[in-house]
Amino acid sequence: MLEPCQSRSRFGFLLGSVYRQWRRQIDLNFKDLGLSDATRMPLLVLYVQDKAMRQKDLAQALYLDSSSLVRVLAQLQNAHLVQWDTDPADRRTKCIALTLAGRKVAALILEKSMQIEQTILADLSADEIHVTRRALEKISDRLESGNK
């Protein structure tokens, strides 16, 4: 019987473990803002896109079902971080946009996230970061294309 290659064995477990630890660090650093991962991510996507988005498109960018965003978007709207605007391309459709307060919070989230990332990656060389990023991008592309 062939032994599995050690470098490939339980890769998914390691990746999941790193993700959970990384997310825990982020969550601890954002505890004072009262924002969870679920509420931070839509703000970041809207900030990076720099335009209003339909709920369906925002959900797709977050790899979520559109209906699962309803409660989160209501929380963000109640906090005055997002607002609903009419879609100029289809007046029957509403788009979600950041408010001025939402833009400020999203910019803070991005800045703090980058600081946390730099701390986490501090012991890695630029080459190690580059190789890791390329490998993760390949995995992501493969999963997105459905070639599991």
N, C-alpha and C positions, 0 to 999 in steps of 0.2 A: 504494500500500500504506500502511495506517495504521501510524503508529509507536505502540508501546505507551506508555501513560502512565508516565512515569518514577517517579511515586510508588508505583505498583503493581508495577513490574517487579522481579522477583527478590525479592519480599517474603519468600517462604519461605526463600530462601537467607540473607537478613539475619536473620530470626527464628532460624534454626538456628545461625547464627554467634554471635548474642548468647547463646543458650542454652548453647552449648559454652563460651564465655568465662566466663559466669556460673558454670557448673558447675565449671570449672577453679578459679575463685576459692574456691568453697565447698570443693572437694576439698583445696586447699592449706591452708586454714584448719582442716580436720578431720584432717589427716594424723597429727597427734600422738595422736588418739584411736583411730586404726586402723580408722575406719569409712568404708566406701565409700558412694557414693550408694545402691547396692543395699541396704545394711544400715541406712542412716539413714532412708530413706523409710518402711519399715514401722513403725519406732519412732515417727516423727512422726505417722503416720496413727493409730496406736493411742493416742498421747498426746492428739491433738486430739479423737478420738472419745470418749475418757475411759471406755471400756468394752471388754470382751473382744469379739473379732470372730471369726467363722468364717473359715477360710482362704480360702474362696471369696469372701467379702465383702471381705476385705482385698485379695485379688488384684484384684478388680473396682475397688476404690478406687484402686489403683496402676496400673490399665490393663495388668495382666499376666495371663498364663495361670496358673491355680492351681498347676500342676505346677512352674512356674519359681520359685515361692517356697519350695519344699521345702528346698533347700540353704541359702538365706539364713536361713530360720527355724531350721534346725538350728544354724547358726553363732550366731545370736542366743541360742538356748537354751543352747548350750555356754558362751556368755559370761555366762549367768545374767541376760540382759536381758529375756527373755520366758519364759513358761511356758504349758503347755497346761492348760486347765480344762474341766470338763464343761459343756456348754451346758445351762442350766436348762430351756430350752424343748424340748430333745431330748437325752436322756441318752446317746444313741448318738453324738452329735456332739461334737467337741472344739472349743473356742474358744482363741484366742491372746490372752494378756493380758500387759501389762507387769509385770515384777517391780518392787520398790521401786528397785532399781539401774537398771532400764530406764527408770523414770519420771524419775529424776535425770539420766540420760544424755540422754533425749529433751528434757527442759527445757533442758539445756545446749545441745543442738543447735539448738533453737528460738531461744534467746537469741543465740547466736553467729550464726545465720543472719540474724536481724533486724538485727544490727549490720553484717554484711556488706552486706545489702540497703540499709541507710541510707547506707553509704559509696558504693555503686555509684550510687545515685539522688541523691546529694547535689547535683548540678548541675541537677537538674530542679525546676521549680516544682510546687506542689501541683496546679495545673491540668493541667500536662503529665502528671503521674503519673495523675491522674484520667482523662484522655482516653485515655491508653495502656492503662490497666486496663480501661476500658469496651470499647475496641476488641478487646483480647485475650479478654475474656469473651464478646463476640459471636462471635469466631472459634471459640472453644472450644465454645460452645453449638451452633454450626452443625455442627461436626465431630461432636459427640456425637449430634446428631439424625440424622446420616447424609446431610445435604444438602451434599454436597461439590461 
